[in-house]
Amino acid sequence: MCGIAGFISHKYSKENGSRIKRAMVLQNERGNGLGAGYGAYGIFPVYKDFYAFQVMADSNWAIDEVTLYLKEHFWVAHKEEISIWDKVIQDHPQFMRYFLQPKLSSEDLNPDDFVIEKVMHINTAIDGAFVLSSGKNMGVFKGVGTPRDIYEFFRLDEYQGYCWIGHNRFPTNTPGWWGGAHPFNLLNWSIVHNGEISSYGINRRYLESNHYLCTLQTDTEVAAYLLDLLVRRHGLSIYDAITVLAPPYWSTIERETNLEARNRIIALKVTYESAMLNGPFAILAGFDKGIFSITDNTKLRPMVVGNAEGYTYFASEVSALYEMEENLAEVTTPRAGQPVIVYYHGEG
């Protein structure tokens, strides 16, 4: 049922989230009011070289503990409350934003691994606190409410970004709570998802063996962590990482006439069997170099893509594409399992 939408400016043109809001509000019936959210890239140009931690907490004590922990491990360039309009949603957590540079020694991990380690610590060891997003020059805004509620609550008209993604949640097997809403984020990966990841158990165990901790009570969390593991740590291309997450059926592989391509797919499928996502799903993912969509290999959840000059648009419904851009030059429906990958052009 969940609703998905997103768009990217190929040349880093910025705008507020009004177009993504329209696409998500149109898909209001795809949720039940228990979760919605947005992710935006390019929104912190003044601090674009700093890790932007956006933190949710249910008490002043938790905020204080997070602040002390971050000051111990990072140089804090700036700290601020995330602006909200609490007339929309009155019963809500507290939200803080920190722009950070890691305090690294010669024995420490690389900066990204250092950041992930600290994110996992906050999510597991500081009671009532969770990191909503931890990438550079981007942020995730999510919670319990409708797409309109969450957009207005976080005052997203006031942000300017060159890539936006949105989600309207219809939770089934997992609870509806602020941290469990989409997008899910780690570093610059942000994931929105429609469907069910029935392989969550094996995916989670595989991630935990690689020092990722799943704490947000929603199956989609594993997709964000798997992308970080496959692309950043293991060095796979985006295309190969997608092949791992949604590999072709064996019958399809057997029909591949290019022997090199066939052997590569088999190697990825065998090596990363525990990273494969099973179940009905459609995923839209933003990252520092672009955006991509993917569906399961039977396409049990919808995804449509539209193009206009300088932009690509994604949504669960064609009507949502036209809410973002009336004059689309092209509208396509990717085949089952067919990824659509769009990269930025030029310098951001």
Secondary structure, 3 states (H helix, E strand, C coil): CCEEEEEEECCCCCECCHHHHHHHHHCHHHCCCCCEEEEEECCCHHHCCCEEEEEEECCHHHHHHHHHHHHHHEEEEEEEECCCCCCCCCCCCEEEEEEEEECCCCCCCCHHHHHHHHHHHHHHHCCCEEEEECCECEEEEEECCCHHHHHHHCCHHHCCECEEEEEECCCCCCCCCHHHCCCEEECCEEEEEEECCCCHHHHHHHHHCCCCCCCCCCCCHHHHHHHHHHHHHCCCCHHHHHHHHCCCCHHHHHCCCCHHHHHHHHHHHHHCHHHCCCCCEEEEEEECCEEEEEECCCCCCCCEEEEECCEEEEECCHHHHHHHCCCCCEEECCCCCCCEEEECCCCC
